Amino acid sequence: MLRVLLYDPSDRVAPLLRDVFEVTGHELTVVTSPEAFLETARRDGLVALMPASAFELWLEALEKNPLPAVFLAEEEQLRPLRSVGLSELGLVTLPFNPLELLNKLTLVAKLPAEEVNELGLALSMVKAIKEKKDLRYEVVKDGVRCLVGTEPVRSSCSAKKLSSVLPEARVSLTDEEVEGESYPSLSAFFKALLPKRAPAVKKLGEGVAQLGEQLFVFWREEGNGAFRKNAYLKAFPEHGYAFLVGAGSPRLPELIKGLLKELGMHPESLHAVVLTEPEPYAPETLRRLQRMSSRVGVIARAKAGSLLRSSGLSLRFRAVEDVPFLRASLPSGSVLRFCPLIQEDALALFLDEELLFTPKLLGSFNEEGELVELFHRLFFPSGGYLERSLALLDGLEKELLVAPLWGVPYRLEPELVAKLRGLKAGTDYELPSEEQLKEAVNELFVFLTDEELETVKGSLEPLAEFKEEELAALYTSPLVFLQKLLSVLPYALTKERFFELMEKLARYPFYLPPPLSGL
């Protein structure tokens, strides 16, 4: 007998199925609340039937019991679920035929985990874990090949790469060993595969976009687009108030002046600039902002204030350390919460506990996804330093919109914070010896095209001797050479090629110094 657990909060599906289940003698249990679903899902022998919008509820249930499921929705809502490896057997498009649905549920219940062609990767993995089997899968599409295993849950590819090929990939069983990233649970694996919901962005011009309600981002790119530096304007037109986070470049004041005018606001509406860390162009940008608005003042760490005063600036300055309780109320009623970081000149800033402005912490390259981790490998002094900085997010239970000084704004989930905790970075690694560095660089050179190699060698020749296509000897220290190499690569390669080589280089167990690009 088939036993189905239907999660039907709208009570629209159950009336269409009750008669079919009665006639066929199968068992249908209907629940309408998340609590009832999670409690009932602990029972063995069930197949879940639920709307696609409840996918994360299913992930929560998986933490307690490997429960196979079939999802109902319109085609557009089902599309993201294909990126986690759900096949057509696990997806039902609305409106549905009750008998066809019953047939799918029966197959999901009866087929063994090894029937991956029918079940698809996701349901096969659920069944394999239920049966305590270590199945290994080969996922192939357009020359991309990933291996996935179940005991423990692991993948040879990044979640981003795997989810990009899964919707139309060929999935089969294999005997090969699977080496790569492990996940604490099947639920965590599926969650990593789900397409990330990027914040809605409305581009207003070159390097200017609206990120949210009266929230605007200004950015400039460096290194063929590999790096992106941001400044953010938050405006409250009804209160005649605005503040800026980040100093950007000297052209920023004109852009802000034009934007405030479009919002019906006077340039004098800009009251404050918050610096999350010192920026090379900050003194000149602040001089121009002061000419635009006589009311503007600067909020930053005390050490950053000393650097600004040494440049001859005479505008109002408030050290974050002097802000009572590290909180400030705005005329709109919104609340700013300042979080001084372990670095003496860096701070993070919450707006209403929903928006988080950061310096390099939680920043990234000009790209989303797994490169957030690579960025922290490169730009944080050590893993311990990073972990103590992340302490400001202790207790994070919901998504935040992160507006980093460097990189692409994104929605932060607690899982990413967990992945960054314990990440080795910076000085956790030893400095490379000359022989180690030569071996690593020559292995990287193999991946460069002839044109790329000539460009890179041309910039490095004053520091080293090259013989044909190999690094033969250094004229400087390994550290100086490596820093110069990392500064050359973003400009010698396309953005995508730079990321590809950085991921290869990050696998070597030695210190990678940040590029000399002003970061």
Secondary structure, DSSP 8 states (H G I E B T S, - for coil): --EEEEE-TTSSSHHHHHHHHHHHT-EEEEE-SHHHHHHHTTSSS-EEEEEGGGHHHHHHHHTTS---EEEEE-HHHHHHHHTTT--GGGEEESS--HHHHHHHHHHHHHS-TT-HHHHHHHHHHHHHHHTT---EEEEEETTEEEEEEETTEEESS-HHHHHHHGGG-EEEE--S---SEE-SSHHHHHHHHS-------EEEETTEEEEETTEEEEEEEETTTTEEEEEEEEEEGGGTEEEEES---TTHHHHHHHHHHHTT--GGGEEEEE-SS--TTHHHHHHHHHHH-TT-EEEE-HHHHHHHHHTT--SEEEEGGGSGGGEEE-TTS-EEEEEE-SSTT-EEEEETTTEEEESSTT--SSS-TTHHHHHHHHHSSBHHHHHHHHGGGTT--S-EEEEESBS--EEE-HHHHHHHTT---BTTSB---HHHHHHHHHHHHTTS-HHHHHHHHHHHGGGEEEETTEEEEESS-HHHHHHHHHHHHHHHS-HHHHHHHHHHHTTSSB-----SS--
